Amino acid sequence: MRVLAALGFAFLALMGVTKPVNAADMSDVTAIDVLLEPDAIMLSHAQANNARLLKVFPGGFPLDATHRPHITLIQRFVRTADLGEVYAAAASVIANAKVGGLKLEAINYYYTAGGDVGVAGIVVRPTSELLRLQKDLIAAVAPFTVEAGPISAFTAPHEDAASDGLLIGYVATFVPKQTGEHFNPHVSTGIAPRAYLDAMVAEPFEPFFFSTVGAAIYQLGPFGTAAKRLKSWPAGRNVP
């Protein structure tokens, strides 16, 4: 674990995280994803793209209970002991935003490169509602966040420490590098070689509309997937 932590710190420096993190602060940390859950229309499109990607890259991940299709709003490292307070803070924001039934539009494919492969997804058009919700969640969760965490903050490591370090760096810098004007809402659909993804992204894409059916907080897993549901707020239920 010390070796992984050291590699993680090295990648954090590369990703722009320069503030030292006390080792004691990292001892009991959870990597979370506060997200929106899409309806059956988006799930159908995501599953179809996932099946396509698995055919060309069987080593990727299927969309299942430990790889839930979702739209990330924020990713953060938080103190595990404070998770109950994180849920309460997020619940207040989610209740005010009425996240069940948000109308959104899928507009194109994209991917994020990682070596010779990339993590693909379906991009969602940003809206003022999404940006406001993200901003409010950042503020609500801020008192419970820490600068970074070890790979044990996730549900499982990757097969190599370099990938672990990249994921740690991504989550540690999600705010501000993936938020506000840099926010790219999307539903991740799988992994494939970059050459294949370049061709896929260049294909015509027919935009479609879909809705959200609720919100949730997940513990992050390998490749930044929504791996373990910690708390959820389905549409039509009172937010506790």
N, C-alpha and C positions, 0 to 999 in steps of 0.2 A: 504493500500500500504506500510506503514512503516513496518508492520509485515512481509509482503512478502519480502521486501527489506532486513530486518534483517535476515530472513531465507536464503535468497540468499547469503548474505555475509558469513554466517556460512558454507554453502556448498562450497563456493569459497575457504575458508580456507582449507577444506578437500581435494579439488581438487588441491591444491598447489598454489592458487593465494593469495599471502601474501602482495602485495603492496597495501596500502590504496587507495581507490577510492573516490574522492571528490563527495559528494552528488550532487553538482551542475552539475558535469560532466555527471551524470546519468539521468538528468532531461529530456533530449531530445535526446535519443539514439535509433538507429535501429539495430536489429540483422539481419545480411545479410548472404546469402549463394551465393558465386560465383560458378557457376556450368556449367557442360556440359549437353546438352540435347541429349539423345540417339535416334537412328532411330527406325523404326517400328519393326525390328527384336527383339531388346531388349525390346521394349514396350510390344510385344506379350508375351514374356517369363515372364516379370514382372507382367503383368495382370493375367496370368495363375496362378502364385504363389500367388498373392494377393487373388484371388478367393478361392484358396485352404485354405489359412490361415483364411479368414473370415468365412469359414464353421466351423472351430474348435474354433474360437474366434471372434464371431460377434461384440464384443466391440472394435475391432481394427478399422483401417482406410481403406477406399477404395482408390484406386488410381484414382484421379479425378483432377478437376481444382485447388483444394486447397491442393492436395497431389501429386504433379507432380513427376513422375519418373525422376531421374537425377543422375549425378555423381558429388558429391561435390568436389570442389577443395580447397576452404577455407571457413571457417565461422569466422565472425568477428563482434564485436560491433563497430559501427561507429557513428560519430555525424550526426544526421539527417540533419542539416543545410549544411553539406558537401557532401550530396549524389550526387549532380551534378558533383563534382570534383572526387568522387569515380568512377562514370560511365566513366568519361573521362580517368582517369588513367587506369581502367580496359580495356577500349576499345583499347588503344594503345597496350597493351600486347596481347589482343585477336587477333588484326589485324595481328601482327607479327607471331603469332602461327598458323594462318590458321586453326581454330578449326573445321570448317565445313569439315567433311569427314575423321576425324582421325579414323584409323583402330584399333579396340581394341578386346580383347578376354575375354569372361566370363569364369571363371574357376571353381567355386564352390559356394555352399550356405554357409552362416554364420549367426550368430546373436550376438547382444550385449545384455547381460542380464540386467534386471532391476527388482529386486525382483523375483516373481514367473513367470514372463513373459519375453519375449525378443523381440527386434526389429530385424526382419530378413532381409536378403538382398542377392543379387547376387554379388559375388566378381569379380572384373575386374583386370586382370593382370596389375601390374604397368609397365609403360614404361618410358624410358628416356625422351620422349616428355612430358608425364604427369607430371613428377617430375620437369622438367624445367619450365613448364607452371605454376605449383603451386608456385615454388620459385619466379618467376617473379611477380606473382599476389600479393604474400605476401609483396614484396618490394613496389609495386605500391600503395597498399592500406594503408600501414603502417602510412603515415602522417595523416590519418584521423581516425585512430582507437583509442578506449579508452579501458581501462583495463577490464571493465565489464559494465553491464547495468541491469536495473530492468526487471521484466517480461513484463512490458508494451512495451519493445523494440520488443516483438514478436507480432504476430497477435492476439493471445489469450492465456490465461493461461491454465494449466491443471486443473483437478478437485481437486488436492491437492497441497499444497505449497511445499511439499518435492520434487515432480516431477519438479515443477518450478525451485527449487534450483539446482537440478541435471542438468537441461538443461542449466541454466545460467552458471554453472561451466564448462560444456562441451564446450560451445562456447568460454568462456573466456580463456580456456586453449587449444583450438584447435591448435593454434600455441604456442608451438612446439609439443604438445603431439600427434597430429594426422597428422603431416606433415613430409616431408623428409623421413628418413628411417622408420618412423612409419606410413606412409601413407597407408591406406587401401581403395583404390578406390572401390566403390560398388554402386549398385542401391538398395535402401531400398524397401521392398515389403510388409511389414505388421507386425502384432503382433500376437503372439501365446504363449501358455504356454511353459515353458522351456523344459519340458519332451518331448513334441511334436517336438520342434525344434531340440533337441538332436538327435531324430530319423531321422528327415528330413536331417540334416547335414551329417549324416552317410550314407545316400542313395547314390548310384552311380549318378554322375553328368556328363552329356555329354557336354563338352565345346563347345562354339559356338562363331563365330565372328560377330561383328556388327560395326556400324560406328556412329559418332556423327553428328548431324545436326545443331549445333550451340552452342552458349553459352548464359548465362543469369545471372542476379542478382535477387534473390528473397528475400523477407522478410521471415524470419523463423517463423514457427508456432509450435504448440504443437508436441512433439516427434521429433523435429528437421526437420519437413517436409518443403518442398518448398511450401509455402502457398500463397504468393502474389507476382506476377511478377512485378518487378520494372523497369527492363531494359532488353532487349534481343537483340541478334545479330544473326539472322538466317543465315545459310549458303547461299551463293549466293548473299548476299547484302553487299554493302559497309558499313564498320564499321564507324558510325558517331563519 
